[in-house]
């Protein structure tokens, strides 16, 4: 007689599609600059520059929101 997978495998807990803590960290200029430093240390200059630009964009948006 063939049996299917155990029930506990079929009933997995629902996972969030977005982890709020991770998202808030990635929206931090500090996080992007640290990521850029790690990338540069490993020779990924182009991607590091993209993270620097993202950090600048986030800071610019925050300044604009504060001035409103």
Phi, psi and omega in degrees: 000130179271139179238150177279183179295154178302149183300325182295337177282325180287332182258075178276148177294143179292134181258143177290140178282346182214119178274114185301321181295316179296319181296315181296325178293319181288345176270011181261129176300325179299318180297316181293323178291322177294320177297319178299319179297317179295320179295317178298321180298336180255011174087015181259068186296317184295315179292324177298319178297323177297320178292324175298318179295320178298318179299318179295320179297316179299316179296319179297316179298319180295319178297319180295321179292324180289329182279349180279000000 
